Amino acid sequence: MERTERFYTLAMFFAMLLWAVSWPCSKILTHQAHPYLIALMRFALVWVCILPLMVVFRISFKLSKSQFVFVCIAGVFNALYSLLFFQGLTFGDAGRAGVITTTLSPIFGSLISMVFGGVYVSVREKLGLVLGLVSGVFLLHIETLSSLFNPFNLFFIGAALAWSFVTLVSKKALLHPLKFNCYVSFVSALLFLPYLALGEGIGESLKAVDSVFWVCFLVVSILSVVVATSIFYKGVEVLGVHKGGSFLLLVPVFALVLSFFMLDESPDVRTLIGCALAISAIYMLSLYEISHIRWLKRLFVG
């Protein structure tokens, strides 16, 4: 492995940690401030931080009419995702919420593409969808039909759906990741702006927060969105789509581990089984390659 590939392999591990740590950090934020205010501040700060990066990397600010439409649609779904994300964390564990959202979102995205995109569905992809549905039963702790509709499940099923739409729209927009993030964050911030008129104001709302809040806020906004996203897309460029994309499977695992250490959340057996099944489903849907079978044969058979 070349030095550049080794560097980006380590960098991708770091990026996945930053994405995963945003879950326990967000849980901490919701204990001290209103979810709407957190989302507004997060999007505003992300937008301000990405602007100079676009100048440094000479990324054009221009948008075509179709790109403008896609950015607005993505901004709406991104705002909805954040609303469900922060509000939902008040109902349950950050670790399980992280696993549900990060695993069900790509599964929902694949399902939407197959149903509405007229895409041919292979046997492997059908198996992936079945695994995904079974994983949902474990992750959502579904014992009876009524248990599916508890607030925690509804918020994070909605969050996973909203993020799957953001991902699908981002592919249609055909924009540089930083540029897409910049405009989507701006649109999302605008949608949360009315909170300032309805709430008691930023200064008054944040009067009682402590230093832990600000550390977590910087992690959730700057490190998780700006830094981790930049590393991820550069890593995919260097390592390739399949190798780079495979690092996403680490996020739900890291989310569980970090929530255990930071919030003392202990995942139950159902969550662990659901996490394993969901990761297998994502692999079957998006990351499987025939070369992986050849590699396993060489490893175990020789």
C-alpha positions as CSV (number, residue, x, y, z in Angstrom):
1,M,0.0,0.0,0.0
2,E,1.4,3.4,-1.0
3,R,2.1,6.0,1.7
4,T,-0.8,8.2,0.4
5,E,-3.2,5.3,0.6
6,R,-2.0,4.4,4.1
7,F,-2.5,8.1,5.2
8,Y,-6.1,8.2,3.9
9,T,-6.9,4.8,5.3
10,L,-6.0,6.2,8.8
11,A,-7.7,9.5,8.0
12,M,-10.9,7.6,7.1
13,F,-10.9,5.9,10.4
14,F,-10.7,9.3,12.1
15,A,-13.5,10.7,9.9
16,M,-15.8,7.8,10.9
17,L,-15.0,8.4,14.5
18,L,-15.9,12.1,14.1
19,W,-19.3,11.1,12.5
20,A,-20.0,8.6,15.2
21,V,-19.1,10.9,18.1
22,S,-21.7,13.4,16.9
23,W,-24.4,11.1,18.3
24,P,-23.4,11.1,22.0
25,C,-22.4,14.8,21.6
26,S,-25.8,15.7,20.2
27,K,-27.5,13.9,23.1
28,I,-25.5,16.1,25.5
29,L,-26.5,19.2,23.5
30,T,-30.2,18.4,23.8
31,H,-29.9,18.4,27.6
32,Q,-28.9,22.1,27.6
33,A,-30.6,23.8,24.6
34,H,-33.7,23.6,22.4
35,P,-33.3,21.3,19.4
36,Y,-34.3,24.1,17.0
37,L,-31.7,26.4,18.3
38,I,-29.0,23.7,18.1
39,A,-29.9,23.0,14.5
40,L,-29.9,26.7,13.5
41,M,-26.5,27.4,15.1
42,R,-25.0,24.2,13.6
43,F,-26.1,25.0,10.0
44,A,-25.1,28.7,10.3
45,L,-21.6,27.8,11.6
46,V,-21.1,25.0,9.0
47,W,-22.1,27.5,6.2
48,V,-19.7,30.2,7.5
49,C,-16.8,27.7,7.7
50,I,-17.3,26.2,4.3
51,L,-17.4,29.6,2.5
52,P,-13.6,30.2,2.9
53,L,-12.8,26.6,1.9
54,M,-14.7,27.1,-1.4
55,V,-12.5,30.2,-2.0
56,V,-9.3,28.4,-1.1
57,F,-10.1,25.4,-3.3
58,R,-11.4,27.7,-6.1
59,I,-14.9,26.1,-6.2
60,S,-17.4,28.1,-8.2
61,F,-20.4,29.5,-6.4
62,K,-22.6,29.3,-9.5
63,L,-25.6,27.0,-9.7
64,S,-27.7,26.0,-12.7
65,K,-31.5,26.2,-12.4
66,S,-31.8,22.5,-11.9
67,Q,-29.0,22.5,-9.3
68,F,-30.7,25.3,-7.4
69,V,-33.9,23.3,-7.2
70,F,-32.0,20.2,-6.0
71,V,-30.2,22.2,-3.4
72,C,-33.5,23.7,-2.1
73,I,-35.1,20.2,-1.9
74,A,-32.1,18.8,-0.1
75,G,-32.1,21.7,2.3
76,V,-35.7,21.0,3.3
77,F,-35.0,17.3,3.9
78,N,-31.7,18.2,5.7
79,A,-33.6,20.5,8.0
80,L,-36.3,17.9,8.6
81,Y,-33.6,15.3,9.3
82,S,-32.0,17.6,11.9
83,L,-35.3,18.4,13.5
84,L,-36.1,14.7,13.9
85,F,-32.5,13.9,14.9
86,F,-32.2,16.4,17.7
87,Q,-35.8,16.0,18.9
88,G,-35.7,12.2,18.8
89,L,-32.6,12.1,21.0
90,T,-34.7,13.3,23.9
91,F,-36.7,10.0,23.8
92,G,-33.9,7.4,23.9
93,D,-30.3,6.3,23.7
94,A,-27.9,8.1,21.3
95,G,-26.1,4.8,20.4
96,R,-29.2,3.0,19.2
97,A,-30.4,6.2,17.5
98,G,-27.1,6.3,15.6
99,V,-27.3,2.7,14.5
100,I,-30.9,3.0,13.4
101,T,-30.2,6.1,11.3
102,T,-26.8,5.3,9.8
103,T,-27.9,1.8,8.8
104,L,-31.5,2.2,7.8
105,S,-30.9,5.3,5.7
106,P,-28.8,3.6,3.0
107,I,-31.2,0.7,3.1
108,F,-34.2,3.0,2.5
109,G,-32.2,4.8,-0.2
110,S,-31.6,1.5,-2.1
111,L,-35.3,0.5,-1.7
112,I,-36.5,3.9,-3.0
113,S,-34.2,3.7,-6.0
114,M,-35.3,0.2,-6.8
115,V,-39.0,0.9,-6.5
116,F,-39.2,4.3,-8.2
117,G,-36.0,4.3,-10.3
118,G,-36.9,1.3,-12.4
119,V,-33.5,-0.3,-11.5
120,Y,-33.0,-4.0,-12.0
121,V,-32.9,-5.8,-8.7
122,S,-30.4,-8.7,-8.4
123,V,-30.7,-11.7,-6.1
124,R,-27.9,-10.3,-4.0
125,E,-29.8,-6.9,-3.6
126,K,-33.0,-8.7,-2.7
127,L,-31.1,-10.6,0.0
128,G,-29.7,-7.3,1.2
129,L,-33.2,-5.8,1.4
130,V,-34.5,-8.8,3.4
131,L,-31.6,-8.5,5.8
132,G,-32.3,-4.8,6.1
133,L,-35.9,-5.4,6.9
134,V,-35.1,-8.0,9.5
135,S,-32.4,-5.8,11.0
136,G,-35.1,-3.1,11.4
137,V,-37.2,-5.5,13.6
138,F,-34.3,-5.9,15.9
139,L,-33.1,-2.3,15.9
140,L,-36.6,-0.8,16.5
141,H,-37.3,-3.4,19.2
142,I,-40.5,-4.4,17.5
143,E,-42.4,-6.9,19.6
144,T,-46.0,-5.9,18.7
145,L,-47.4,-3.6,16.0
146,S,-47.9,-0.9,18.6
147,S,-44.3,-0.9,19.6
148,L,-43.3,0.2,16.1
149,F,-45.1,3.5,16.7
150,N,-43.4,4.7,19.9
151,P,-41.9,8.2,19.6
152,F,-38.3,7.1,19.5
153,N,-38.9,4.7,16.6
154,L,-41.0,7.2,14.7
155,F,-38.5,10.0,15.0
156,F,-35.6,7.9,13.8
157,I,-37.4,6.1,11.1
158,G,-38.3,9.5,9.8
159,A,-34.7,10.7,10.2
160,A,-33.4,7.8,8.2
161,L,-35.9,8.4,5.5
162,A,-35.1,12.1,5.4
163,W,-31.4,11.5,5.1
164,S,-31.9,8.9,2.4
165,F,-33.7,11.6,0.3
166,V,-30.8,14.1,1.0
167,T,-28.4,11.4,-0.3
168,L,-30.4,10.6,-3.4
169,V,-30.9,14.3,-4.2
170,S,-27.1,15.0,-3.8
171,K,-26.4,12.4,-6.5
172,K,-28.8,14.2,-8.8
173,A,-27.4,17.7,-8.1
174,L,-23.9,16.7,-9.4
175,L,-22.1,19.3,-7.2
176,H,-18.8,19.3,-5.4
177,P,-19.4,18.0,-1.9
178,L,-18.3,21.2,-0.2
179,K,-20.5,23.3,-2.6
180,F,-23.5,21.1,-2.0
181,N,-22.9,21.2,1.8
182,C,-22.5,24.9,1.7
183,Y,-25.8,25.7,0.0
184,V,-27.8,22.9,1.8
185,S,-26.6,24.2,5.1
186,F,-27.6,27.8,4.1
187,V,-31.1,26.7,3.1
188,S,-31.5,24.6,6.3
189,A,-30.4,27.5,8.5
190,L,-33.0,29.8,6.8
191,L,-35.7,27.3,7.6
192,F,-34.8,27.3,11.3
193,L,-34.4,31.1,11.4
194,P,-38.0,31.7,12.6
195,Y,-37.1,30.1,15.9
196,L,-35.4,33.4,16.8
197,A,-38.7,35.2,16.7
198,L,-40.6,32.4,18.6
199,G,-37.9,31.6,21.2
200,E,-36.3,33.8,23.9
201,G,-33.2,34.7,21.8
202,I,-29.8,33.0,21.4
203,G,-28.1,34.9,24.2
204,E,-30.9,34.2,26.7
205,S,-31.2,30.5,25.6
206,L,-27.5,29.8,26.0
207,K,-27.0,31.7,29.3
208,A,-26.9,28.5,31.4
209,V,-24.9,26.2,29.1
210,D,-21.4,25.0,30.2
211,S,-18.1,24.4,28.5
212,V,-19.0,20.8,27.7
213,F,-21.9,22.1,25.5
214,W,-19.5,24.2,23.5
215,V,-17.0,21.4,23.0
216,C,-19.8,19.1,21.8
217,F,-21.2,21.8,19.6
218,L,-17.9,22.3,17.8
219,V,-17.6,18.5,17.4
220,V,-21.1,18.2,16.0
221,S,-20.8,21.1,13.6
222,I,-17.1,21.8,12.5
223,L,-15.4,18.4,13.1
224,S,-18.3,16.1,12.2
225,V,-19.7,18.0,9.2
226,V,-16.9,20.1,7.7
227,V,-13.7,18.1,8.6
228,A,-15.1,14.6,8.5
229,T,-17.1,15.1,5.2
230,S,-14.0,16.7,3.5
231,I,-11.8,13.7,4.6
232,F,-14.4,11.2,3.5
233,Y,-14.9,12.5,-0.1
234,K,-11.1,12.9,-0.6
235,G,-10.6,9.4,0.8
236,V,-13.1,8.0,-1.6
237,E,-11.3,9.8,-4.4
238,V,-7.9,8.3,-3.4
239,L,-9.0,4.8,-2.2
240,G,-11.9,4.2,-4.7
241,V,-15.7,4.1,-4.2
242,H,-15.9,0.6,-2.8
243,K,-12.9,0.7,-0.5
244,G,-13.7,4.2,0.7
245,G,-17.4,3.6,1.0
246,S,-16.8,0.5,3.1
247,F,-15.6,2.7,6.0
248,L,-19.2,3.9,6.5
249,L,-19.9,0.5,8.0
250,L,-17.8,1.6,11.0
251,V,-20.0,4.5,11.9
252,P,-22.8,2.5,13.7
253,V,-20.3,0.4,15.6
254,F,-18.3,3.5,16.7
255,A,-21.6,5.2,17.7
256,L,-22.4,2.3,20.0
257,V,-18.9,2.2,21.5
258,L,-18.6,6.0,22.0
259,S,-22.1,6.2,23.5
260,F,-21.1,3.5,26.0
261,F,-18.0,5.4,27.1
262,M,-19.4,8.9,27.0
263,L,-23.0,8.3,28.2
264,D,-22.8,4.9,29.9
265,E,-25.3,3.5,27.4
266,S,-25.1,-0.3,27.3
267,P,-26.6,-1.7,24.0
268,D,-28.9,-4.7,24.4
269,V,-28.6,-8.0,22.5
270,R,-31.4,-6.9,20.0
271,T,-29.5,-3.8,19.1
272,L,-26.2,-5.7,18.6
273,I,-27.9,-8.3,16.4
274,G,-29.8,-5.6,14.4
275,C,-26.5,-3.7,13.9
276,A,-24.7,-6.8,12.5
277,L,-27.6,-7.6,10.2
278,A,-27.9,-4.0,9.0
279,I,-24.2,-3.8,8.2
280,S,-24.5,-7.0,6.3
281,A,-27.4,-5.6,4.4
282,I,-25.5,-2.4,3.4
283,Y,-22.6,-4.5,2.3
284,M,-24.8,-6.7,0.1
285,L,-26.6,-3.7,-1.4
286,S,-23.8,-1.3,-2.0
287,L,-20.3,-2.7,-1.4
288,Y,-20.2,-6.3,-2.6
289,E,-17.7,-7.2,-5.3
290,I,-16.9,-10.6,-6.7
291,S,-13.2,-9.9,-5.9
292,H,-14.0,-10.1,-2.2
293,I,-14.9,-13.8,-2.7
294,R,-11.6,-14.5,-4.5
295,W,-9.8,-12.7,-1.6
296,L,-11.5,-14.9,1.0
297,K,-10.7,-18.0,-1.0
298,R,-7.0,-17.1,-1.1
299,L,-7.1,-16.2,2.6
300,F,-8.6,-19.5,3.8
301,V,-7.8,-22.0,1.0
302,G,-4.5,-20.7,-0.1
